[in-house]
Amino acid sequence: MRLGINLGYWGAGMDGDNLAVAQEADRLGYDVCWAAEAYGSDAPTVLSWVAARTESIDVGSAIMQIPARQPAMTAMTAATLDSLSGGRFRLGLGVSGPQVSEGWYGVKFDKPLARTREYVEIVRRAMSRERLSYEGEHWTLPLPDGPGKPIKLTVHPQREHIPLYIAAIGPKNLEQTGEIADGALLIFPSAEHLEDTAVKYLRAGREKAGLTMEGFDVCPTLPLAVGDDVNGLADVFRPYTALYVGGMGSRKQNFYNQLAQRMGYEKEAAEIQDKYLSGDKSGAAAAVPHQLIDQTTLLGPVERIAERMQAYAAAGVTTLTLAPAGFTLEERLTALRAGTDALERSGLA
């Protein structure tokens, strides 16, 4: 099992330290450094900056939002980043959510599976440098009865095949991801529930495409905090968990809330959402069960984290992406180093 690092969103208050974190991850042999985007910083700019200041670590978008860009533009960005980084770019895609898609980008959040499938097909076709033409429900290239003509990408990516990941949570999206992508980006993954909430659907998609799980990258992100007080460390992540389970999306369409329900927290997920959407964020955080936090983070001393890593590897994880917690740069770097120590102690390195 490999390790990755997730820098999260630029502008979240730790910007000055992120480059140092990425460089230390590079020095320690981490496999990939991911960056996110929502409605603030964009991922490609951050990744180009990190790639220019590191040597061997891959850089990946987790995610580039599908409603933010036309697919040909995404192919251009991926090819450029792969070329500039010397073949170190990984393209992570996702549909985002209805509030961001419609409120920020002005793109209807409808038929997300069909849109993702078409988007991936166009991106792959463009990156292969064949003349681009496509007829689908959501995109037609070139536009009919106009001056457009099939053209091809002028930039040569460093590699013939740039790894393509999709952020997936729901069963149908997971199955499609297994069918059309090279890897899956997962959030709030519990080793105890991973087979039933994710891997079995990914496997079904691979089988649908006539493929196995061999070579497919199962890549969840987990917050990491090191120390002896597991309960105290868990409390640090209460607001984070409450935000996703209670406040992401809408009452009817919150993918993270639905995931918590599938993990057996139906009553608790409803209470967290009710409190969060009513404005009681502290009450929502207090309502998050300790077990839910403990199952979806890496907490405790290095020995305990090593045991949890073994559980994730047994559940099918191939790249474990860590989000090291800390109020200072040194705390984040200490957590980062603890991640590699735990991997070595687990026997998975």
C-alpha positions as CSV (number, residue, x, y, z in Angstrom):
1,M,0.0,0.0,0.0
2,R,1.3,3.5,-0.9
3,L,0.8,6.7,0.9
4,G,-0.4,10.1,-0.4
5,I,-0.9,13.5,1.0
6,N,-3.8,15.9,0.6
7,L,-3.2,19.6,1.0
8,G,-7.0,20.3,0.9
9,Y,-8.2,23.8,-0.2
10,W,-5.8,26.7,-0.7
11,G,-7.0,29.6,1.4
12,A,-7.9,27.4,4.4
13,G,-5.4,29.1,6.7
14,M,-2.3,27.0,6.3
15,D,-1.2,28.2,2.9
16,G,2.3,29.3,4.0
17,D,3.0,25.8,5.3
18,N,1.6,23.7,2.4
19,L,4.7,23.8,0.2
20,A,6.9,22.7,3.2
21,V,4.4,19.8,3.8
22,A,4.5,18.8,0.1
23,Q,8.3,19.0,0.0
24,E,8.6,16.9,3.2
25,A,6.2,14.3,1.7
26,D,8.4,14.2,-1.4
27,R,11.5,13.7,0.7
28,L,9.8,10.9,2.7
29,G,8.8,9.0,-0.4
30,Y,5.0,9.7,-0.4
31,D,3.5,8.7,-3.7
32,V,1.2,11.5,-4.6
33,C,0.2,15.0,-3.4
34,W,-3.4,16.0,-4.0
35,A,-5.0,19.4,-4.0
36,A,-8.7,20.3,-3.9
37,E,-11.0,23.0,-5.3
38,A,-14.6,24.1,-4.5
39,Y,-15.3,27.8,-5.0
40,G,-12.0,29.4,-3.9
41,S,-8.7,28.3,-5.1
42,D,-8.4,26.1,-8.2
43,A,-6.5,22.8,-8.2
44,P,-4.3,23.1,-11.3
45,T,-2.6,26.4,-10.2
46,V,-1.7,24.9,-6.8
47,L,-0.5,21.6,-8.4
48,S,1.7,23.4,-10.9
49,W,3.3,25.4,-8.0
50,V,3.9,22.2,-6.0
51,A,5.2,20.3,-9.0
52,A,7.8,23.0,-9.7
53,R,9.2,22.8,-6.2
54,T,9.3,19.0,-5.8
55,E,11.2,16.3,-7.5
56,S,9.5,12.9,-7.6
57,I,6.1,13.0,-5.9
58,D,3.1,12.9,-8.2
59,V,0.6,15.7,-8.1
60,G,-3.1,15.1,-8.5
61,S,-6.4,17.0,-8.6
62,A,-8.9,15.9,-5.9
63,I,-10.8,17.1,-7.7
64,M,-11.1,19.2,-10.8
65,Q,-14.8,19.9,-10.9
66,I,-16.7,18.8,-14.1
67,P,-19.1,21.7,-14.2
68,A,-16.2,24.2,-14.0
69,R,-14.6,23.3,-17.3
70,Q,-15.4,22.1,-20.8
71,P,-13.9,18.6,-21.2
72,A,-11.5,19.7,-23.9
73,M,-10.1,22.4,-21.5
74,T,-9.6,19.7,-18.8
75,A,-7.7,17.6,-21.4
76,M,-5.5,20.7,-22.2
77,T,-4.8,21.3,-18.5
78,A,-4.0,17.7,-17.8
79,A,-1.6,17.4,-20.8
80,T,0.1,20.6,-19.9
81,L,0.6,19.7,-16.2
82,D,1.8,16.2,-17.2
83,S,4.3,17.7,-19.6
84,L,5.6,20.4,-17.2
85,S,5.9,18.0,-14.2
86,G,7.8,15.3,-16.2
87,G,4.9,12.8,-16.2
88,R,3.8,13.2,-12.6
89,F,0.2,14.4,-13.0
90,R,-3.0,12.5,-12.0
91,L,-6.3,13.7,-13.1
92,G,-9.1,13.5,-10.5
93,L,-12.6,14.5,-11.6
94,G,-15.9,14.9,-9.8
95,V,-19.3,16.5,-10.4
96,S,-19.2,18.5,-7.1
97,G,-22.6,19.1,-5.6
98,P,-25.8,20.9,-6.6
99,Q,-25.2,24.0,-4.6
100,V,-21.7,24.6,-6.2
101,S,-22.6,23.4,-9.7
102,E,-25.8,25.5,-10.0
103,G,-24.9,28.4,-7.6
104,W,-21.3,29.0,-8.6
105,Y,-21.0,27.7,-12.1
106,G,-24.5,28.0,-13.4
107,V,-24.6,24.4,-14.6
108,K,-27.6,22.3,-13.9
109,F,-26.9,19.4,-11.6
110,D,-28.8,16.8,-13.6
111,K,-27.9,13.4,-14.9
112,P,-24.5,13.4,-13.1
113,L,-23.6,9.9,-14.1
114,A,-24.3,10.4,-17.8
115,R,-22.5,13.7,-17.8
116,T,-19.5,12.1,-16.1
117,R,-19.3,9.3,-18.6
118,E,-19.4,11.6,-21.6
119,Y,-16.9,14.0,-20.0
120,V,-14.4,11.1,-19.4
121,E,-14.8,9.8,-22.9
122,I,-14.1,13.3,-24.4
123,V,-11.2,14.0,-22.1
124,R,-9.6,10.6,-22.9
125,R,-10.2,11.1,-26.6
126,A,-8.6,14.6,-26.6
127,M,-5.6,13.5,-24.5
128,S,-5.0,10.7,-27.0
129,R,-4.4,13.4,-29.6
130,E,-6.9,12.1,-32.1
131,R,-9.0,14.6,-34.0
132,L,-11.8,15.4,-31.6
133,S,-15.4,14.7,-32.6
134,Y,-18.2,13.5,-30.3
135,E,-21.9,13.0,-30.4
136,G,-23.6,12.6,-27.0
137,E,-26.6,13.8,-25.0
138,H,-24.6,16.6,-23.2
139,W,-21.8,17.4,-25.7
140,T,-21.6,17.5,-29.5
141,L,-18.2,18.3,-31.0
142,P,-17.9,20.0,-33.4
143,L,-21.2,21.9,-33.2
144,P,-23.3,21.0,-36.2
145,D,-24.0,23.5,-39.0
146,G,-21.1,25.8,-38.0
147,P,-17.5,26.6,-38.8
148,G,-16.1,24.2,-36.3
149,K,-14.1,21.2,-37.4
150,P,-12.4,18.3,-35.6
151,I,-9.0,19.4,-34.3
152,K,-6.5,17.7,-32.1
153,L,-4.5,18.6,-29.0
154,T,-1.2,20.3,-29.9
155,V,0.5,19.6,-26.6
156,H,2.2,16.2,-26.2
157,P,1.6,14.7,-22.7
158,Q,4.6,13.2,-21.1
159,R,2.8,9.8,-21.0
160,E,0.5,8.1,-23.4
161,H,-2.0,7.4,-20.5
162,I,-2.5,9.9,-17.8
163,P,-4.2,8.2,-14.8
164,L,-7.8,9.3,-14.4
165,Y,-9.6,9.1,-11.1
166,I,-13.2,9.9,-10.2
167,A,-14.5,11.1,-6.8
168,A,-17.4,8.7,-6.0
169,I,-19.6,8.1,-3.0
170,G,-23.0,6.6,-4.1
171,P,-23.3,3.0,-5.3
172,K,-24.1,3.9,-9.0
173,N,-21.3,6.4,-9.2
174,L,-18.9,3.9,-7.7
175,E,-19.9,1.2,-10.1
176,Q,-19.5,3.5,-13.1
177,T,-16.1,4.7,-11.7
178,G,-14.9,1.1,-11.6
179,E,-16.0,0.7,-15.2
180,I,-14.5,3.9,-16.8
181,A,-11.7,5.2,-14.5
182,D,-8.2,4.1,-13.3
183,G,-8.9,4.9,-9.7
184,A,-11.5,6.0,-7.2
185,L,-11.1,9.0,-4.7
186,L,-13.1,8.2,-1.6
187,I,-13.9,10.2,1.5
188,F,-15.1,9.2,5.0
189,P,-13.9,5.6,4.4
190,S,-14.3,3.1,7.2
191,A,-12.2,0.0,6.8
192,E,-14.9,-2.0,8.6
193,H,-17.5,-0.9,6.0
194,L,-15.4,-0.4,2.9
195,E,-16.4,-3.6,1.1
196,D,-20.1,-2.9,1.5
197,T,-20.0,0.9,0.9
198,A,-17.5,1.1,-1.9
199,V,-15.3,-1.8,-3.1
200,K,-18.1,-4.2,-4.1
201,Y,-19.6,-1.6,-6.4
202,L,-16.1,-0.7,-7.8
203,R,-15.6,-4.4,-8.4
204,A,-18.9,-4.7,-10.2
205,G,-18.0,-1.9,-12.5
206,R,-14.6,-3.5,-13.3
207,E,-16.4,-6.8,-14.1
208,K,-18.8,-4.9,-16.3
209,A,-15.8,-3.6,-18.3
210,G,-14.3,-7.1,-18.5
211,L,-11.6,-6.1,-15.9
212,T,-10.4,-7.1,-12.5
213,M,-9.4,-4.9,-9.6
214,E,-5.7,-5.5,-10.5
215,G,-4.1,-2.1,-11.3
216,F,-7.2,-0.1,-10.1
217,D,-6.3,2.5,-7.4
218,V,-8.6,2.6,-4.4
219,C,-7.6,5.9,-2.9
220,P,-9.4,7.2,0.2
221,T,-8.4,10.3,2.1
222,L,-8.2,10.2,5.9
223,P,-7.4,12.9,8.4
224,L,-4.4,11.9,10.6
225,A,-3.7,13.0,14.1
226,V,-0.9,11.5,16.3
227,G,-1.0,11.3,20.1
228,D,-2.0,9.2,23.1
229,D,-5.4,10.8,23.8
230,V,-7.6,9.2,21.2
231,N,-10.8,10.8,22.5
232,G,-9.2,14.3,22.5
233,L,-7.9,13.8,19.0
234,A,-11.3,12.7,17.8
235,D,-12.9,15.8,19.2
236,V,-10.7,17.9,16.9
237,F,-12.5,16.4,13.9
238,R,-16.1,16.9,15.2
239,P,-16.7,20.1,13.3
240,Y,-15.2,18.6,10.2
241,T,-17.4,15.5,10.3
242,A,-20.5,17.6,11.2
243,L,-19.9,19.9,8.2
244,Y,-19.9,17.0,5.8
245,V,-22.6,14.9,7.3
246,G,-24.8,17.8,8.3
247,G,-24.1,20.7,6.0
248,M,-22.9,19.6,2.6
249,G,-25.4,19.7,-0.2
250,S,-29.1,20.0,0.8
251,R,-31.4,18.1,3.1
252,K,-32.5,15.9,0.3
253,Q,-29.2,15.6,-1.5
254,N,-26.2,15.2,0.9
255,F,-24.0,12.3,-0.3
256,Y,-22.0,12.2,2.9
257,N,-25.1,12.0,5.1
258,Q,-26.3,9.1,2.9
259,L,-22.9,7.4,3.3
260,A,-23.1,7.7,7.1
261,Q,-26.5,6.1,7.0
262,R,-25.2,3.2,4.9
263,M,-22.5,2.7,7.6
264,G,-25.3,2.2,10.2
265,Y,-25.6,5.7,11.6
266,E,-29.1,6.5,10.3
267,K,-30.5,8.1,13.5
268,E,-27.3,10.0,14.2
269,A,-26.9,11.3,10.6
270,A,-30.4,12.7,10.8
271,E,-29.8,14.4,14.1
272,I,-26.5,15.9,12.9
273,Q,-28.2,17.3,9.8
274,D,-31.2,18.7,11.7
275,K,-28.9,20.6,14.1
276,Y,-26.5,21.8,11.4
277,L,-29.2,23.1,9.0
278,S,-31.0,24.8,11.9
279,G,-27.8,26.8,12.7
280,D,-26.7,24.8,15.7
281,K,-23.3,23.8,14.4
282,S,-21.9,23.2,17.9
283,G,-24.8,20.9,18.7
284,A,-24.3,19.1,15.4
285,A,-20.6,18.5,16.2
286,A,-21.6,17.2,19.7
287,A,-24.0,14.8,18.1
288,V,-21.3,13.1,16.0
289,P,-20.6,9.6,17.5
290,H,-17.0,9.1,18.6
291,Q,-17.1,5.7,16.7
292,L,-17.9,7.4,13.4
293,I,-15.0,9.7,13.8
294,D,-12.6,7.0,14.9
295,Q,-13.7,4.7,12.0
296,T,-13.1,7.4,9.4
297,T,-9.8,9.0,10.6
298,L,-6.4,7.7,11.7
299,L,-6.0,8.6,15.4
300,G,-3.6,7.7,18.2
301,P,-0.1,6.6,18.7
302,V,1.9,5.2,15.8
303,E,1.3,1.6,16.8
304,R,-2.5,2.1,16.6
305,I,-2.3,3.9,13.3
306,A,-0.2,1.0,11.9
307,E,-2.9,-1.4,12.9
308,R,-5.6,0.7,11.2
309,M,-3.4,0.9,8.1
310,Q,-3.4,-2.9,8.0
311,A,-7.2,-2.9,8.2
312,Y,-7.5,-0.5,5.2
313,A,-5.0,-2.6,3.2
314,A,-7.0,-5.7,3.9
315,A,-10.2,-3.9,2.8
316,G,-8.7,-3.2,-0.6
317,V,-7.1,0.2,-0.3
318,T,-4.0,0.6,-2.5
319,T,-3.2,4.3,-1.9
320,L,-3.9,5.7,1.5
321,T,-4.1,9.5,1.3
322,L,-3.4,11.3,4.6
323,A,-4.5,14.8,5.7
324,P,-2.1,15.5,8.6
325,A,-3.7,17.6,11.3
326,G,-1.9,20.2,13.3
327,F,-2.1,23.9,14.4
328,T,1.5,24.5,13.5
329,L,3.8,23.5,10.6
330,E,5.9,21.3,13.0
331,E,2.8,19.4,14.2
332,R,1.8,18.7,10.6
333,L,5.3,17.6,9.7
334,T,5.4,15.4,12.7
335,A,2.1,13.8,11.7
336,L,3.5,13.3,8.2
337,R,6.6,11.5,9.5
338,A,4.4,9.4,11.8
339,G,2.5,8.3,8.7
340,T,5.6,6.8,7.1
341,D,6.7,5.3,10.5
342,A,3.3,3.6,10.8
343,L,3.4,2.2,7.3
344,E,6.8,0.7,8.0
345,R,5.6,-0.8,11.3
346,S,2.5,-2.2,9.5
347,G,4.7,-4.2,7.2
348,L,2.9,-2.8,4.1
349,A,5.7,-0.5,2.9
